[in-house]
Amino acid sequence: MNLFIKTIFNRIETHSIKEAILTTLGVMLSMALLAALSNWLSPETTPLFLMASLAASMLIVFATPHAPMAQPWSVFMGQILSAIAGLVAWQWVSVPWLAATLAVGASSLAMLILRCRHAPGAATALFIAL
């Protein structure tokens, strides 16, 4: 059992405390700016439900800045394409589970074709479709 636990913990990523604190501060600052901007643009309809997928994007960008999913093309286009897919599905499909399924599928296909794969974008498509 002890060998099993050592094997598991040897595969866990390690980060310095400085890196962890800087990543956390970057995510928190980005989240605060996004929430403030969203509230400023539309105080009565701040889309807090979208914050979940955008927070996931921020963590990817700050924690793994060199990863393909953290690159500007992937982050921005992945979110934009997914939002469009979600809006189209919401507008054209009246059955919520089907709209959500089609939105996530369409956003995934679009991101793969345009080489802007960004996993939190699928959550954006799902939230908007629902």
C-alpha positions as CSV (number, residue, x, y, z in Angstrom):
1,M,0.0,0.0,0.0
2,N,2.8,2.4,0.9
3,L,4.4,1.8,-2.6
4,F,1.0,2.5,-4.2
5,I,0.7,5.9,-2.4
6,K,4.3,6.8,-3.3
7,T,3.6,6.0,-6.9
8,I,0.5,8.2,-7.0
9,F,2.2,11.2,-5.3
10,N,5.3,10.9,-7.5
11,R,3.1,11.6,-10.5
12,I,1.4,14.7,-9.1
13,E,2.7,18.0,-10.4
14,T,4.9,20.1,-8.2
15,H,4.9,23.9,-8.1
16,S,6.9,26.3,-6.0
17,I,4.8,28.3,-3.5
18,K,5.8,31.5,-5.5
19,E,4.4,30.0,-8.7
20,A,1.2,28.9,-6.9
21,I,0.7,32.4,-5.4
22,L,1.3,34.2,-8.7
23,T,-1.0,31.9,-10.5
24,T,-3.7,32.4,-7.9
25,L,-3.3,36.1,-7.9
26,G,-3.5,36.2,-11.7
27,V,-6.7,34.1,-11.8
28,M,-8.3,36.2,-9.0
29,L,-7.4,39.6,-10.6
30,S,-8.7,38.4,-14.0
31,M,-11.9,37.2,-12.5
32,A,-12.4,40.5,-10.6
33,L,-11.8,42.5,-13.8
34,L,-14.1,40.3,-15.8
35,A,-16.9,40.5,-13.2
36,A,-16.5,44.3,-12.8
37,L,-16.6,44.8,-16.6
38,S,-19.6,42.6,-17.0
39,N,-21.4,44.3,-14.1
40,W,-20.5,47.8,-15.6
41,L,-21.8,46.8,-19.0
42,S,-25.0,45.3,-17.8
43,P,-25.6,45.6,-14.1
44,E,-29.1,44.0,-14.2
45,T,-28.1,41.0,-16.3
46,T,-24.5,40.1,-15.4
47,P,-24.1,36.6,-16.9
48,L,-22.6,35.0,-13.8
49,F,-23.3,31.5,-15.2
50,L,-20.6,32.2,-17.9
51,M,-18.1,32.9,-15.2
52,A,-17.5,29.2,-14.5
53,S,-16.1,28.5,-18.0
54,L,-14.2,31.7,-18.1
55,A,-12.6,31.0,-14.7
56,A,-11.5,27.6,-16.1
57,S,-9.9,29.5,-19.0
58,M,-8.1,31.8,-16.7
59,L,-6.7,28.9,-14.7
60,I,-5.4,27.2,-17.9
61,V,-3.8,30.5,-19.1
62,F,-2.1,31.3,-15.8
63,A,-1.2,27.8,-14.6
64,T,-0.1,26.4,-18.0
65,P,0.8,29.4,-20.1
66,H,2.8,27.4,-22.7
67,A,0.1,24.8,-23.2
68,P,-1.7,24.8,-26.6
69,M,-5.1,25.4,-24.9
70,A,-3.6,28.5,-23.2
71,Q,-2.6,30.3,-26.4
72,P,-4.5,33.4,-27.4
73,W,-5.9,31.9,-30.6
74,S,-7.3,28.9,-28.7
75,V,-8.6,30.9,-25.8
76,F,-10.4,33.6,-27.7
77,M,-11.6,31.7,-30.7
78,G,-12.5,28.7,-28.7
79,Q,-14.7,30.8,-26.5
80,I,-16.2,32.8,-29.4
81,L,-17.0,29.8,-31.5
82,S,-18.5,28.0,-28.6
83,A,-20.7,31.0,-27.7
84,I,-21.9,31.2,-31.3
85,A,-22.7,27.5,-31.3
86,G,-24.6,27.8,-28.0
87,L,-26.6,30.8,-29.3
88,V,-27.5,29.1,-32.5
89,A,-28.6,25.9,-30.7
90,W,-30.6,27.9,-28.1
91,Q,-32.3,29.9,-30.9
92,W,-33.1,27.0,-33.3
93,V,-33.6,23.9,-31.0
94,S,-36.5,24.0,-28.5
95,V,-35.6,20.8,-26.6
96,P,-33.0,21.8,-24.0
97,W,-31.0,18.6,-23.8
98,L,-30.8,18.4,-27.6
99,A,-29.8,22.0,-27.9
100,A,-27.1,21.5,-25.3
101,T,-25.8,18.3,-27.1
102,L,-25.7,20.0,-30.5
103,A,-24.1,23.1,-29.1
104,V,-21.3,21.2,-27.4
105,G,-20.8,19.0,-30.5
106,A,-20.8,21.9,-32.9
107,S,-18.4,23.9,-30.7
108,S,-16.1,20.9,-30.5
109,L,-16.1,20.4,-34.3
110,A,-15.5,24.0,-35.0
111,M,-12.6,24.2,-32.5
112,L,-11.0,21.1,-34.0
113,I,-11.4,22.3,-37.6
114,L,-10.0,25.8,-36.8
115,R,-7.3,24.4,-34.5
116,C,-8.4,26.4,-31.5
117,R,-9.2,23.6,-29.1
118,H,-10.1,25.1,-25.7
119,A,-12.0,22.8,-23.3
120,P,-13.8,25.5,-21.3
121,G,-15.3,26.6,-24.5
122,A,-17.5,23.5,-24.5
123,A,-18.9,24.7,-21.1
124,T,-19.6,28.1,-22.6
125,A,-21.6,26.4,-25.4
126,L,-23.5,24.2,-22.9
127,F,-24.4,27.2,-20.6
128,I,-25.6,29.4,-23.5
129,A,-27.6,26.6,-25.1
130,L,-29.4,25.9,-21.8
